[in-house]
Amino acid sequence: METFHHQHKGSSINTERSPQKKIKLEKDGRMKEEEDIPAEFANPVPWQKIEAEGLDCDYAQLFSKDEADHLFHKLEEELVYSTGEEATVQVFGKVYNIPRKQATYGDAGLTYTYSGIRRMASPWTPTLEYIRDAVTTTTGQMFNFVLVNRYKDGLDHMGEHRDDEKELDPLCPIASVSLGAARDFVFRHRDARGKTIRRQIEPVKLELAHGSLLLMNPPTNTFWYHSLPVRKKISLPRINLTFRRIQRKK
């Protein structure tokens, strides 16, 4: 399994650009590094490129530790998580409780349906707006919806899935901001999972740091599933924000 470990850089959204390190997985499994400065990012931070067959991601330290600490505590005060039916998920027709807390926020009138449950966007909170605007300033991408997942410790987790719902703008990346405990994040190719493995493709594992931003660019969610596995030794909470662009129905 290819593993990428990211250390805290202490970078904020105002950090001067340094050359991006592009990491490309070669066929022999080695990592190739090269300097690259992509023009599509509006407000530069030091980006790290993560690539494999059909996988295209960008990773950066978006907030300093102090700012990330502050944002985490503000979200703990502001966010209201789903209960009842909205706190469940359907898997092969069976309903299960979600092993984490969830909430959805966004522009007025937006809804998002996944895992058999339709969720309405609550109005943006001040802190969510601030983080959304920081992501937009950094990436040049506009987002109108965010899915919030709160993991109380390493036992809370997320199973393998793809963010490929029909409401999502297929041309817009999904921007994932992590606050709190660092957690492993695993990509697995669709042809290398399940009981009948069609191809031998190594999973890709990242460690998502406190204050970090991961961009999952197209066509990543077409070919790769991702998950946040159980890590029993982690005792601290984590809040993850996945910003998306929902297409309004005509």
Accessible surface in RSA format (square Angstrom, percent):
REM  Atomic radii and reference values for relative SASA: ProtOr
REM  Chains: A
REM  Algorithm: Lee & Richards
REM  Probe-radius: 1.40
REM  Slices: 20
REM RES _ NUM      All-atoms   Total-Side   Main-Chain    Non-polar    All polar
REM                ABS   REL    ABS   REL    ABS   REL    ABS   REL    ABS   REL
RES MET A   1   106.73  55.3  54.25  35.9  52.47 124.9  49.72  42.3  57.00  75.5
RES GLU A   2    34.28  19.7  32.15  24.3   2.13   5.1   7.12  13.8  27.17  22.2
RES THR A   3    45.56  32.4  27.32  27.7  18.23  43.5  17.58  23.6  27.98  42.3
RES PHE A   4     7.83   3.9   4.24   2.6   3.58   9.3   7.83   4.7   0.00   0.0
RES HIS A   5   127.84  69.9 100.95  70.2  26.88  68.8  77.69  80.1  50.15  58.4
RES HIS A   6    18.29  10.0   7.10   4.9  11.19  28.6   6.96   7.2  11.33  13.2
RES GLN A   7   137.17  76.7 128.06  93.6   9.11  21.7  40.65  86.5  96.52  73.2
RES HIS A   8   103.23  56.4  77.73  54.0  25.50  65.2  55.91  57.6  47.32  55.1
RES LYS A   9   141.11  68.8 107.68  66.1  33.43  79.6  66.75  60.1  74.36  79.2
RES GLY A  10    52.75  65.1   0.00   N/A  52.75  65.1  27.36  75.1  25.39  56.9
RES SER A  11    10.36   8.8   6.47   8.6   3.89   9.0   3.90   8.3   6.46   9.0
RES SER A  12    33.77  28.5  32.60  43.5   1.17   2.7  18.94  40.3  14.83  20.8
RES ILE A  13    26.59  15.1  26.51  19.7   0.08   0.2  26.51  19.1   0.08   0.2
RES ASN A  14   118.42  81.7  98.07  94.8  20.35  49.0  30.16  72.6  88.26  85.3
RES THR A  15    42.30  30.1  29.98  30.4  12.31  29.3  34.26  46.0   8.04  12.1
RES GLU A  16   148.70  85.4 140.61 106.4   8.09  19.3  65.76 127.2  82.94  67.7
RES ARG A  17    69.65  29.2  41.85  21.3  27.80  66.2  23.64  32.3  46.00  27.9
RES SER A  18    43.85  37.1  41.28  55.1   2.57   5.9  36.31  77.3   7.55  10.6
RES PRO A  19    66.77  48.7  57.97  52.8   8.80  32.0  57.97  47.9   8.80  54.7
RES GLN A  20     1.97   1.1   1.97   1.4   0.00   0.0   0.60   1.3   1.37   1.0
RES LYS A  21    93.95  45.8  93.11  57.1   0.84   2.0  58.79  52.9  35.16  37.4
RES LYS A  22    41.93  20.5  41.93  25.7   0.00   0.0   2.85   2.6  39.07  41.6
RES ILE A  23     7.02   4.0   7.02   5.2   0.00   0.0   7.02   5.1   0.00   0.0
RES LYS A  24    98.89  48.2  98.89  60.7   0.00   0.0  41.19  37.1  57.70  61.5
RES LEU A  25    30.20  16.8  15.45  11.1  14.76  37.1  15.45  10.8  14.76  39.7
RES GLU A  26    60.59  34.8  52.13  39.4   8.45  20.1  20.88  40.4  39.71  32.4
RES LYS A  27   222.93 108.8 179.54 110.2  43.39 103.3 131.68 118.5  91.25  97.2
RES ASP A  28    87.57  61.3  49.16  48.9  38.41  90.8  49.02 115.4  38.55  38.4
RES GLY A  29    32.94  40.6   0.00   N/A  32.94  40.6  24.79  68.0   8.16  18.3
RES ARG A  30   167.97  70.5 162.36  82.8   5.61  13.4  70.78  96.7  97.19  58.9
RES MET A  31    99.82  51.7  70.10  46.4  29.72  70.8  70.02  59.5  29.79  39.5
RES LYS A  32   107.52  52.5 102.51  62.9   5.01  11.9  52.98  47.7  54.55  58.1
RES GLU A  33   105.84  60.8  78.77  59.6  27.06  64.4  24.57  47.5  81.27  66.4
RES GLU A  34    73.52  42.2  64.54  48.8   8.98  21.4  25.92  50.1  47.60  38.9
RES GLU A  35   120.60  69.2  92.79  70.2  27.80  66.2  30.20  58.4  90.39  73.8
RES ASP A  36    48.32  33.8  43.00  42.8   5.32  12.6   9.17  21.6  39.15  39.0
RES ILE A  37   101.60  57.8  79.10  58.9  22.50  54.2  79.10  57.0  22.50  61.1
RES PRO A  38    18.16  13.2  10.19   9.3   7.98  29.0  17.98  14.8   0.19   1.2
RES ALA A  39   105.26  96.8  68.66 106.0  36.60  83.3  78.82 111.0  26.45  70.1
RES GLU A  40   109.76  63.0  86.22  65.2  23.54  56.0  60.41 116.9  49.35  40.3
RES PHE A  41    12.17   6.1   5.54   3.4   6.63  17.2   5.54   3.4   6.63  19.0
RES ALA A  42    70.65  65.0  34.06  52.6  36.60  83.3  44.64  62.9  26.02  68.9
RES ASN A  43    36.27  25.0  35.91  34.7   0.37   0.9   5.48  13.2  30.80  29.8
RES PRO A  44    34.26  25.0  34.21  31.2   0.05   0.2  34.21  28.2   0.05   0.3
RES VAL A  45     0.56   0.4   0.00   0.0   0.56   1.4   0.00   0.0   0.56   1.5
RES PRO A  46    38.84  28.3  31.49  28.7   7.35  26.7  31.82  26.3   7.01  43.6
RES TRP A  47     4.13   1.7   0.12   0.1   4.01   9.4   0.81   0.4   3.32   5.4
RES GLN A  48    43.19  24.2  43.19  31.6   0.00   0.0  12.15  25.9  31.04  23.5
RES LYS A  49    22.45  10.9  22.45  13.8   0.00   0.0  11.24  10.1  11.20  11.9
RES ILE A  50     0.05   0.0   0.05   0.0   0.00   0.0   0.05   0.0   0.00   0.0
RES GLU A  51    37.81  21.7  37.79  28.6   0.02   0.0   7.17  13.9  30.64  25.0
RES ALA A  52    22.71  20.9   6.66  10.3  16.06  36.5  13.53  19.1   9.18  24.3
RES GLU A  53    98.46  56.5  80.60  61.0  17.86  42.5  53.38 103.2  45.09  36.8
RES GLY A  54    23.70  29.2   0.00   N/A  23.70  29.2  14.09  38.7   9.61  21.5
RES LEU A  55     4.39   2.4   0.07   0.0   4.32  10.9   0.07   0.0   4.32  11.6
RES ASP A  56    35.78  25.1  35.78  35.6   0.00   0.0   8.30  19.5  27.48  27.4
RES CYS A  57     0.00   0.0   0.00   0.0   0.00   0.0   0.00   0.0   0.00   0.0
RES ASP A  58     2.54   1.8   2.54   2.5   0.00   0.0   0.00   0.0   2.54   2.5
RES TYR A  59     8.37   3.9   7.87   4.5   0.50   1.3   7.87   5.9   0.50   0.6
RES ALA A  60     2.07   1.9   0.00   0.0   2.07   4.7   2.07   2.9   0.00   0.0
RES GLN A  61     9.49   5.3   5.90   4.3   3.59   8.5   3.84   8.2   5.65   4.3
RES LEU A  62     0.00   0.0   0.00   0.0   0.00   0.0   0.00   0.0   0.00   0.0
RES PHE A  63     0.08   0.0   0.00   0.0   0.08   0.2   0.00   0.0   0.08   0.2
RES SER A  64    27.72  23.4  27.54  36.8   0.18   0.4  18.14  38.6   9.59  13.4
RES LYS A  65   122.93  60.0 118.95  73.0   3.97   9.5  89.45  80.5  33.47  35.7
RES ASP A  66   116.41  81.5 107.16 106.7   9.25  21.9  35.54  83.6  80.87  80.6
RES GLU A  67    42.11  24.2  36.69  27.8   5.42  12.9  23.31  45.1  18.81  15.4
RES ALA A  68     0.00   0.0   0.00   0.0   0.00   0.0   0.00   0.0   0.00   0.0
RES ASP A  69    42.56  29.8  41.19  41.0   1.37   3.2  17.69  41.6  24.87  24.8
RES HIS A  70   108.47  59.3 102.87  71.5   5.60  14.3  65.68  67.7  42.79  49.8
RES LEU A  71     7.03   3.9   7.03   5.0   0.00   0.0   7.03   4.9   0.00   0.0
RES PHE A  72    20.31  10.2  20.31  12.6   0.00   0.0  20.31  12.3   0.00   0.0
RES HIS A  73   112.61  61.5 111.38  77.4   1.23   3.2  72.05  74.3  40.57  47.2
RES LYS A  74    71.99  35.1  71.99  44.2   0.00   0.0  25.46  22.9  46.53  49.6
RES LEU A  75     0.03   0.0   0.00   0.0   0.03   0.1   0.00   0.0   0.03   0.1
RES GLU A  76    67.33  38.7  40.51  30.6  26.82  63.9  21.28  41.2  46.05  37.6
RES GLU A  77   131.11  75.3  92.43  69.9  38.68  92.1  45.96  88.9  85.15  69.5
RES GLU A  78    42.23  24.2  23.90  18.1  18.33  43.6  24.57  47.5  17.65  14.4
RES LEU A  79    16.04   8.9   0.38   0.3  15.65  39.3   0.38   0.3  15.65  42.1
RES VAL A  80   116.86  76.9 105.96  95.9  10.89  26.2 108.70  94.4   8.16  22.1
RES TYR A  81    37.12  17.3  23.33  13.3  13.79  35.9  23.88  17.9  13.24  16.3
RES SER A  82    25.65  21.7   6.27   8.4  19.37  44.6   8.90  18.9  16.75  23.5
RES THR A  83   111.90  79.6  97.69  99.0  14.21  33.9  66.83  89.8  45.07  68.1
RES GLY A  84    56.90  70.2   0.00   N/A  56.90  70.2  44.65 122.5  12.25  27.4
RES GLU A  85   131.96  75.8 116.57  88.2  15.39  36.6  41.37  80.0  90.58  74.0
RES GLU A  86    60.99  35.0  60.64  45.9   0.34   0.8  18.33  35.5  42.66  34.8
RES ALA A  87    30.87  28.4  28.15  43.4   2.72   6.2  29.43  41.4   1.44   3.8
RES THR A  88    17.96  12.8  17.96  18.2   0.00   0.0  17.24  23.2   0.72   1.1
RES VAL A  89    27.55  18.1  27.53  24.9   0.02   0.1  27.55  23.9   0.00   0.0
RES GLN A  90    79.36  44.4  66.73  48.8  12.63  30.1   5.60  11.9  73.76  55.9
RES VAL A  91    66.63  43.8  62.64  56.7   3.99   9.6  65.19  56.6   1.44   3.9
RES PHE A  92   204.71 102.4 162.73 100.8  41.99 109.3 176.23 106.8  28.48  81.5
RES GLY A  93    67.32  83.0   0.00   N/A  67.32  83.0  31.76  87.2  35.56  79.6
RES LYS A  94   135.84  66.3 131.94  81.0   3.90   9.3  79.24  71.3  56.60  60.3
RES VAL A  95    91.32  60.1  63.13  57.2  28.19  67.9  63.13  54.9  28.19  76.5
RES TYR A  96   108.93  50.9 103.73  59.0   5.20  13.5  83.69  62.9  25.24  31.1
RES ASN A  97   125.04  86.2 107.83 104.2  17.21  41.4  27.93  67.2  97.11  93.9
RES ILE A  98    17.99  10.2   3.42   2.6  14.56  35.1   3.42   2.5  14.56  39.5
RES PRO A  99    47.78  34.8  35.91  32.7  11.87  43.2  47.78  39.4   0.00   0.0
RES ARG A 100    39.91  16.8  22.92  11.7  16.99  40.5   4.67   6.4  35.24  21.4
RES LYS A 101   114.00  55.6 110.31  67.7   3.69   8.8  63.50  57.2  50.50  53.8
RES GLN A 102     5.23   2.9   2.09   1.5   3.15   7.5   1.33   2.8   3.91   3.0
RES ALA A 103     2.94   2.7   1.44   2.2   1.50   3.4   2.94   4.1   0.00   0.0
RES THR A 104     8.99   6.4   5.21   5.3   3.78   9.0   0.27   0.4   8.72  13.2
RES TYR A 105    11.16   5.2  11.16   6.3   0.00   0.0   7.13   5.4   4.03   5.0
RES GLY A 106     2.02   2.5   0.00   N/A   2.02   2.5   0.00   0.0   2.02   4.5
RES ASP A 107    49.21  34.5  45.35  45.1   3.87   9.1  13.07  30.8  36.14  36.0
RES ALA A 108    90.77  83.5  69.57 107.4  21.20  48.2  78.13 110.0  12.63  33.5
RES GLY A 109    61.01  75.2   0.00   N/A  61.01  75.2  31.22  85.7  29.78  66.7
RES LEU A 110     5.41   3.0   4.74   3.4   0.67   1.7   5.41   3.8   0.00   0.0
RES THR A 111    22.36  15.9  18.78  19.0   3.58   8.5   2.80   3.8  19.56  29.6
RES TYR A 112     2.15   1.0   2.15   1.2   0.00   0.0   0.66   0.5   1.49   1.8
RES THR A 113    54.34  38.6  49.98  50.7   4.36  10.4  40.55  54.5  13.80  20.9
RES TYR A 114    26.59  12.4  22.12  12.6   4.48  11.7  26.59  20.0   0.00   0.0
RES SER A 115    49.64  42.0  25.78  34.4  23.87  55.0  14.00  29.8  35.64  49.9
RES GLY A 116    50.38  62.1   0.00   N/A  50.38  62.1  22.39  61.5  27.99  62.7
RES ILE A 117     8.56   4.9   7.35   5.5   1.22   2.9   8.56   6.2   0.00   0.0
RES ARG A 118   148.06  62.2 129.82  66.2  18.24  43.4  48.21  65.9  99.85  60.5
RES ARG A 119     1.23   0.5   1.23   0.6   0.00   0.0   0.69   0.9   0.54   0.3
RES MET A 120   102.78  53.2  92.99  61.5   9.79  23.3  88.06  74.9  14.72  19.5
RES ALA A 121    10.75   9.9   0.00   0.0  10.75  24.5   0.00   0.0  10.75  28.5
RES SER A 122    46.62  39.4  42.49  56.7   4.13   9.5  12.15  25.9  34.47  48.3
RES PRO A 123   112.10  81.7 103.04  93.9   9.06  32.9 108.36  89.5   3.74  23.3
RES TRP A 124    36.43  14.6  14.69   7.1  21.74  51.0  14.69   7.8  21.74  35.3
RES THR A 125    16.45  11.7  13.95  14.1   2.50   5.9  16.45  22.1   0.00   0.0
RES PRO A 126   100.86  73.5  91.95  83.8   8.91  32.4  94.65  78.1   6.22  38.6
RES THR A 127     8.47   6.0   5.28   5.4   3.19   7.6   3.92   5.3   4.55   6.9
RES LEU A 128     0.00   0.0   0.00   0.0   0.00   0.0   0.00   0.0   0.00   0.0
RES GLU A 129    70.35  40.4  70.35  53.2   0.00   0.0   8.09  15.7  62.25  50.8
RES TYR A 130    97.12  45.3  90.84  51.7   6.28  16.3  79.20  59.5  17.93  22.1
RES ILE A 131     0.00   0.0   0.00   0.0   0.00   0.0   0.00   0.0   0.00   0.0
RES ARG A 132    41.24  17.3  41.24  21.0   0.00   0.0   3.94   5.4  37.31  22.6
RES ASP A 133    70.22  49.2  68.58  68.3   1.64   3.9  27.28  64.2  42.94  42.8
RES ALA A 134     4.37   4.0   0.88   1.4   3.49   7.9   3.70   5.2   0.67   1.8
RES VAL A 135     0.00   0.0   0.00   0.0   0.00   0.0   0.00   0.0   0.00   0.0
RES THR A 136    28.85  20.5  27.72  28.1   1.13   2.7  25.24  33.9   3.61   5.5
RES THR A 137    68.34  48.6  61.24  62.1   7.11  16.9  43.30  58.2  25.05  37.9
RES THR A 138     0.00   0.0   0.00   0.0   0.00   0.0   0.00   0.0   0.00   0.0
RES THR A 139     4.12   2.9   0.26   0.3   3.86   9.2   0.26   0.4   3.86   5.8
RES GLY A 140    46.30  57.1   0.00   N/A  46.30  57.1  16.42  45.1  29.88  66.9
RES GLN A 141    52.89  29.6  51.99  38.0   0.90   2.1   3.78   8.0  49.11  37.2
RES MET A 142   127.64  66.1 127.19  84.2   0.44   1.1 112.25  95.4  15.39  20.4
RES PHE A 143    10.31   5.2   0.00   0.0  10.31  26.8   1.08   0.7   9.24  26.4
RES ASN A 144    21.97  15.2  21.95  21.2   0.02   0.0   9.02  21.7  12.95  12.5
RES PHE A 145     0.00   0.0   0.00   0.0   0.00   0.0   0.00   0.0   0.00   0.0
RES VAL A 146     0.00   0.0   0.00   0.0   0.00   0.0   0.00   0.0   0.00   0.0
RES LEU A 147     8.26   4.6   8.26   5.9   0.00   0.0   8.26   5.8   0.00   0.0
RES VAL A 148     0.00   0.0   0.00   0.0   0.00   0.0   0.00   0.0   0.00   0.0
RES ASN A 149     2.06   1.4   2.06   2.0   0.00   0.0   0.00   0.0   2.06   2.0
RES ARG A 150    40.81  17.1  39.61  20.2   1.20   2.9   4.03   5.5  36.78  22.3
RES TYR A 151     3.66   1.7   3.57   2.0   0.08   0.2   0.19   0.1   3.46   4.3
RES LYS A 152   112.99  55.1 104.59  64.2   8.40  20.0  82.12  73.9  30.87  32.9
RES ASP A 153    29.77  20.9  29.77  29.6   0.00   0.0   5.01  11.8  24.76  24.7
RES GLY A 154     0.30   0.4   0.00   N/A   0.30   0.4   0.19   0.5   0.12   0.3
RES LEU A 155    97.32  54.2  90.37  64.7   6.95  17.5  90.44  63.5   6.88  18.5
RES ASP A 156    13.12   9.2  12.99  12.9   0.13   0.3   0.13   0.3  12.99  13.0
RES HIS A 157    58.51  32.0  58.51  40.7   0.00   0.0  35.17  36.2  23.34  27.2
RES MET A 158    24.98  12.9  23.39  15.5   1.59   3.8  14.59  12.4  10.39  13.8
RES GLY A 159    46.70  57.6   0.00   N/A  46.70  57.6  36.52 100.2  10.18  22.8
RES GLU A 160    60.91  35.0  34.24  25.9  26.67  63.5  19.77  38.2  41.14  33.6
RES HIS A 161    53.34  29.1  50.65  35.2   2.68   6.9  44.03  45.4   9.31  10.8
RES ARG A 162    57.65  24.2  48.93  24.9   8.72  20.8   1.65   2.3  56.00  33.9
RES ASP A 163    11.26   7.9   6.24   6.2   5.02  11.9   0.00   0.0  11.26  11.2
RES ASP A 164    80.97  56.7  52.63  52.4  28.35  67.0  24.95  58.7  56.02  55.9
RES GLU A 165    39.59  22.7  28.59  21.6  11.00  26.2  18.54  35.9  21.05  17.2
RES LYS A 166   183.83  89.7 155.60  95.5  28.23  67.2 110.41  99.4  73.42  78.2
RES GLU A 167    24.28  13.9  19.69  14.9   4.60  10.9  15.75  30.5   8.54   7.0
RES LEU A 168    17.38   9.7  12.62   9.0   4.76  12.0  12.62   8.9   4.76  12.8
RES ASP A 169    28.21  19.8  24.51  24.4   3.70   8.7   0.52   1.2  27.69  27.6
RES PRO A 170    92.67  67.5  73.23  66.8  19.44  70.7  84.58  69.8   8.09  50.3
RES LEU A 171   146.29  81.5 130.15  93.1  16.15  40.6 130.75  91.8  15.55  41.8
RES CYS A 172    10.45   7.9   1.16   1.3   9.29  21.8   1.16   2.9   9.29  10.0
RES PRO A 173     6.72   4.9   5.90   5.4   0.82   3.0   6.17   5.1   0.55   3.4
RES ILE A 174    10.87   6.2  10.79   8.0   0.08   0.2  10.79   7.8   0.08   0.2
RES ALA A 175     0.00   0.0   0.00   0.0   0.00   0.0   0.00   0.0   0.00   0.0
RES SER A 176     3.55   3.0   2.43   3.2   1.12   2.6   0.53   1.1   3.01   4.2
RES VAL A 177     0.00   0.0   0.00   0.0   0.00   0.0   0.00   0.0   0.00   0.0
RES SER A 178     2.65   2.2   2.65   3.5   0.00   0.0   1.77   3.8   0.88   1.2
RES LEU A 179     0.49   0.3   0.00   0.0   0.49   1.2   0.18   0.1   0.31   0.8
RES GLY A 180    17.81  22.0   0.00   N/A  17.81  22.0  13.63  37.4   4.19   9.4
RES ALA A 181    15.68  14.4   4.65   7.2  11.03  25.1  12.75  18.0   2.93   7.8
RES ALA A 182    39.34  36.2  25.11  38.7  14.23  32.4  25.11  35.4  14.23  37.7
RES ARG A 183     2.44   1.0   1.11   0.6   1.33   3.2   1.49   2.0   0.94   0.6
RES ASP A 184    23.13  16.2  21.76  21.7   1.37   3.2   1.44   3.4  21.70  21.6
RES PHE A 185    16.56   8.3  16.56  10.3   0.00   0.0  16.56  10.0   0.00   0.0
RES VAL A 186     9.42   6.2   8.58   7.8   0.85   2.0   8.58   7.5   0.85   2.3
RES PHE A 187     0.00   0.0   0.00   0.0   0.00   0.0   0.00   0.0   0.00   0.0
RES ARG A 188    69.91  29.4  69.91  35.6   0.00   0.0   6.27   8.6  63.63  38.6
RES HIS A 189     3.65   2.0   3.49   2.4   0.16   0.4   2.01   2.1   1.64   1.9
RES ARG A 190    99.56  41.8  84.90  43.3  14.66  34.9  18.86  25.8  80.70  48.9
RES ASP A 191    13.78   9.7  12.63  12.6   1.15   2.7   0.82   1.9  12.96  12.9
RES ALA A 192     9.05   8.3   3.83   5.9   5.22  11.9   3.83   5.4   5.22  13.8
RES ARG A 193    72.09  30.3  61.28  31.2  10.81  25.7   8.36  11.4  63.73  38.6
RES GLY A 194    58.60  72.3   0.00   N/A  58.60  72.3  38.36 105.3  20.24  45.3
RES LYS A 195   215.63 105.2 173.49 106.4  42.15 100.4 125.14 112.6  90.49  96.4
RES THR A 196   114.09  81.1  98.78 100.1  15.31  36.5  70.18  94.3  43.91  66.4
RES ILE A 197    87.77  49.9  59.85  44.6  27.92  67.3  59.85  43.1  27.92  75.8
RES ARG A 198   181.28  76.1 146.49  74.7  34.79  82.8  53.22  72.7 128.06  77.6
RES ARG A 199    95.86  40.2  88.45  45.1   7.40  17.6  43.72  59.7  52.14  31.6
RES GLN A 200   168.35  94.1 134.30  98.1  34.05  81.1  64.77 137.9 103.57  78.6
RES ILE A 201    33.50  19.1  21.90  16.3  11.61  28.0  25.68  18.5   7.82  21.2
RES GLU A 202   104.96  60.3  97.12  73.5   7.84  18.7  46.55  90.0  58.41  47.7
RES PRO A 203    17.39  12.7  17.32  15.8   0.07   0.3  17.39  14.4   0.00   0.0
RES VAL A 204     0.32   0.2   0.32   0.3   0.00   0.0   0.32   0.3   0.00   0.0
RES LYS A 205    43.40  21.2  43.40  26.6   0.00   0.0   2.28   2.1  41.12  43.8
RES LEU A 206     0.28   0.2   0.00   0.0   0.28   0.7   0.28   0.2   0.00   0.0
RES GLU A 207    53.45  30.7  53.23  40.3   0.22   0.5   1.44   2.8  52.00  42.5
RES LEU A 208     1.34   0.7   1.04   0.7   0.30   0.8   1.04   0.7   0.30   0.8
RES ALA A 209     2.31   2.1   2.16   3.3   0.16   0.4   2.31   3.3   0.00   0.0
RES HIS A 210    22.30  12.2  21.62  15.0   0.69   1.8  20.72  21.4   1.58   1.8
RES GLY A 211     0.00   0.0   0.00   N/A   0.00   0.0   0.00   0.0   0.00   0.0
RES SER A 212     1.00   0.8   1.00   1.3   0.00   0.0   0.00   0.0   1.00   1.4
RES LEU A 213     0.00   0.0   0.00   0.0   0.00   0.0   0.00   0.0   0.00   0.0
RES LEU A 214     0.56   0.3   0.53   0.4   0.02   0.1   0.53   0.4   0.02   0.1
RES LEU A 215     2.46   1.4   2.46   1.8   0.00   0.0   2.46   1.7   0.00   0.0
RES MET A 216     4.37   2.3   1.27   0.8   3.09   7.4   1.27   1.1   3.09   4.1
RES ASN A 217    21.32  14.7  20.55  19.9   0.78   1.9   9.81  23.6  11.51  11.1
RES PRO A 218    58.85  42.9  40.99  37.4  17.86  64.9  46.26  38.2  12.59  78.3
RES PRO A 219    60.38  44.0  56.90  51.9   3.48  12.6  60.38  49.9   0.00   0.0
RES THR A 220     0.62   0.4   0.62   0.6   0.00   0.0   0.62   0.8   0.00   0.0
RES ASN A 221    19.03  13.1  16.89  16.3   2.14   5.2  12.45  30.0   6.58   6.4
RES THR A 222    65.03  46.3  61.45  62.3   3.59   8.5  35.09  47.1  29.94  45.3
RES PHE A 223    61.44  30.7  61.44  38.1   0.00   0.0  61.44  37.2   0.00   0.0
RES TRP A 224     0.79   0.3   0.61   0.3   0.18   0.4   0.61   0.3   0.18   0.3
RES TYR A 225    39.05  18.2  38.91  22.1   0.15   0.4  14.01  10.5  25.04  30.9
RES HIS A 226     5.72   3.1   5.64   3.9   0.08   0.2   1.65   1.7   4.08   4.7
RES SER A 227    11.69   9.9  11.43  15.2   0.27   0.6   4.56   9.7   7.14  10.0
RES LEU A 228     3.70   2.1   3.50   2.5   0.20   0.5   3.50   2.5   0.20   0.5
RES PRO A 229    33.95  24.7  26.88  24.5   7.07  25.7  33.79  27.9   0.16   1.0
RES VAL A 230    53.72  35.4  42.28  38.3  11.45  27.6  42.28  36.7  11.45  31.1
RES ARG A 231    77.41  32.5  74.60  38.0   2.82   6.7  33.92  46.4  43.49  26.4
RES LYS A 232   169.66  82.8 140.14  86.0  29.52  70.3  82.74  74.5  86.92  92.6
RES LYS A 233   205.96 100.5 173.25 106.3  32.71  77.9 122.44 110.2  83.51  89.0
RES ILE A 234    42.87  24.4  35.56  26.5   7.31  17.6  39.44  28.4   3.43   9.3
RES SER A 235    91.14  77.0  68.40  91.3  22.74  52.4  45.36  96.6  45.78  64.1
RES LEU A 236   116.81  65.1 115.58  82.7   1.23   3.1 115.58  81.2   1.23   3.3
RES PRO A 237    34.59  25.2  33.50  30.5   1.09   4.0  33.50  27.7   1.09   6.8
RES ARG A 238     4.65   2.0   4.65   2.4   0.00   0.0   0.61   0.8   4.04   2.5
RES ILE A 239     0.00   0.0   0.00   0.0   0.00   0.0   0.00   0.0   0.00   0.0
RES ASN A 240    10.31   7.1  10.31  10.0   0.00   0.0   0.41   1.0   9.90   9.6
RES LEU A 241     0.00   0.0   0.00   0.0   0.00   0.0   0.00   0.0   0.00   0.0
RES THR A 242    11.66   8.3  11.66  11.8   0.00   0.0  11.59  15.6   0.07   0.1
RES PHE A 243     0.00   0.0   0.00   0.0   0.00   0.0   0.00   0.0   0.00   0.0
RES ARG A 244     5.92   2.5   5.45   2.8   0.46   1.1   0.86   1.2   5.06   3.1
RES ARG A 245    64.01  26.9  60.97  31.1   3.04   7.2  28.42  38.8  35.59  21.6
RES ILE A 246     6.88   3.9   3.32   2.5   3.56   8.6   3.32   2.4   3.56   9.7
RES GLN A 247    87.03  48.7  74.09  54.1  12.94  30.8  29.54  62.9  57.49  43.6
RES ARG A 248   135.37  56.8 113.13  57.7  22.23  52.9  63.71  87.1  71.66  43.4
RES LYS A 249   184.95  90.2 150.15  92.1  34.80  82.9 104.44  94.0  80.52  85.8
RES LYS A 250   252.90 123.4 174.13 106.8  78.77 187.6 152.12 136.9 100.79 107.4
END  Absolute sums over single chains surface
CHAIN  1 A    12711.9      10226.3       2485.6       6917.7       5794.2
END  Absolute sums over all chains
TOTAL         12711.9      10226.3       2485.6       6917.7       5794.2
